[in-house]
Amino acid sequence: MIDEQMLPHLVDVEHPGTREDRYGNDVNDWSTSTRTEVAAWLQQNTSSEDTDRRDAQVGEWLMLCNPVDTTGNPLAVHGRARVHWGALRFEVIGPPGPAYTPAEMHHYEIRLRTVEG
């Protein structure tokens, strides 16, 4: 695991609830979401502007965190999750990348995206 002193950012990982749509399919329901507090390191990797169809700011970030939340419970992160850090809200890009030592899982490397505008 990563030493907690190296994870200075406190973020919330949000998982959507589910509900059934009118066709009987399970769909994301963000009004019944749950949040888990996580100590992490966040860094911005890239930024760009989408000026083709709209005035949008796009940023890709990397989040490193231990495989447990701040209470020590196992952390589950998947592509439907969102990450909140201060006023920023990110979407998780794909599944998180687990990083292992020879003996066990060491930490997660999670790609994030934020879009404004």
C-alpha positions as CSV (number, residue, x, y, z in Angstrom):
1,M,0.0,0.0,0.0
2,I,1.0,3.6,-0.6
3,D,2.0,5.5,2.6
4,E,-0.9,7.8,3.6
5,Q,1.5,10.8,3.7
6,M,1.9,10.4,-0.1
7,L,-1.9,10.6,-0.7
8,P,-2.7,14.3,0.3
9,H,-6.0,14.6,-1.6
10,L,-9.3,13.6,0.0
11,V,-11.8,12.6,-2.7
12,D,-15.2,11.0,-2.8
13,V,-15.8,8.0,-5.2
14,E,-19.5,8.0,-6.1
15,H,-21.3,4.9,-7.4
16,P,-24.7,5.2,-9.0
17,G,-27.7,3.3,-7.8
18,T,-29.8,1.5,-10.3
19,R,-33.5,1.5,-11.3
20,E,-35.5,-0.2,-13.9
21,D,-36.5,1.7,-16.9
22,R,-39.9,1.3,-18.7
23,Y,-38.4,-1.6,-20.8
24,G,-37.2,-3.6,-17.8
25,N,-33.6,-2.7,-18.2
26,D,-31.4,-1.6,-15.2
27,V,-30.1,1.9,-15.7
28,N,-27.9,4.2,-13.6
29,D,-29.8,6.3,-11.0
30,W,-27.6,9.1,-9.6
31,S,-30.3,10.2,-7.2
32,T,-29.6,7.0,-5.2
33,S,-25.9,7.0,-5.4
34,T,-23.4,6.2,-2.6
35,R,-20.1,7.9,-1.8
36,T,-16.9,6.5,-0.3
37,E,-14.2,8.8,1.0
38,V,-10.7,7.9,-0.3
39,A,-7.2,9.3,0.2
40,A,-5.6,9.8,-3.2
41,W,-3.0,11.6,-5.3
42,L,-4.4,13.4,-8.3
43,Q,-2.5,14.9,-11.2
44,Q,-3.5,16.4,-14.5
45,N,-2.0,14.6,-17.4
46,T,-3.5,16.5,-20.4
47,S,-5.8,19.3,-21.2
48,S,-7.4,20.5,-24.4
49,E,-10.2,22.7,-25.9
50,D,-12.9,21.2,-28.1
51,T,-13.7,24.2,-30.3
52,D,-15.2,22.2,-33.2
53,R,-18.8,22.1,-32.0
54,R,-18.7,23.9,-28.7
55,D,-16.5,25.7,-26.3
56,A,-15.4,22.9,-24.0
57,Q,-12.4,22.4,-21.7
58,V,-11.4,18.7,-21.4
59,G,-8.9,17.4,-18.9
60,E,-7.5,14.0,-18.3
61,W,-6.2,13.2,-14.9
62,L,-4.6,10.3,-13.1
63,M,-5.6,9.2,-9.6
64,L,-3.5,6.9,-7.4
65,C,-5.1,5.4,-4.3
66,N,-4.8,2.4,-2.0
67,P,-7.3,-0.5,-2.6
68,V,-9.1,0.6,0.6
69,D,-11.2,3.6,1.6
70,T,-10.4,5.9,4.6
71,T,-12.2,3.5,7.0
72,G,-10.1,0.5,5.8
73,N,-12.9,-1.2,3.8
74,P,-12.1,-2.6,0.4
75,L,-12.5,0.0,-2.4
76,A,-14.4,-0.9,-5.6
77,V,-14.1,1.4,-8.6
78,H,-15.5,0.8,-12.0
79,G,-16.1,2.7,-15.2
80,R,-19.6,4.0,-14.1
81,A,-18.1,5.7,-11.1
82,R,-17.5,9.4,-10.6
83,V,-14.8,11.1,-8.5
84,H,-15.4,14.4,-6.6
85,W,-12.5,16.5,-5.5
86,G,-13.5,20.0,-4.2
87,A,-15.5,21.6,-6.9
88,L,-14.3,19.2,-9.6
89,R,-16.3,16.2,-10.8
90,F,-14.6,13.5,-12.8
91,E,-15.8,10.5,-14.7
92,V,-13.8,7.3,-14.5
93,I,-12.4,6.3,-17.9
94,G,-12.6,2.5,-18.1
95,P,-11.7,0.0,-15.4
96,P,-9.0,1.0,-12.8
97,G,-5.5,-0.3,-13.3
98,P,-4.5,-2.4,-10.3
99,A,-0.7,-2.4,-9.5
100,Y,0.7,-5.4,-7.7
101,T,3.7,-6.3,-5.7
102,P,4.8,-9.9,-5.9
103,A,2.7,-10.7,-2.8
104,E,-0.5,-8.6,-3.2
105,M,-2.3,-5.7,-4.8
106,H,-0.4,-2.5,-4.0
107,H,-2.6,0.4,-5.3
108,Y,-5.0,1.5,-8.0
109,E,-4.1,3.8,-11.0
110,I,-7.4,5.3,-12.2
111,R,-7.8,7.5,-15.3
112,L,-10.2,10.3,-15.0
113,R,-11.8,12.9,-17.3
114,T,-13.4,16.2,-16.6
115,V,-15.3,18.2,-19.2
116,E,-16.6,21.8,-18.8
117,G,-18.7,23.7,-21.2
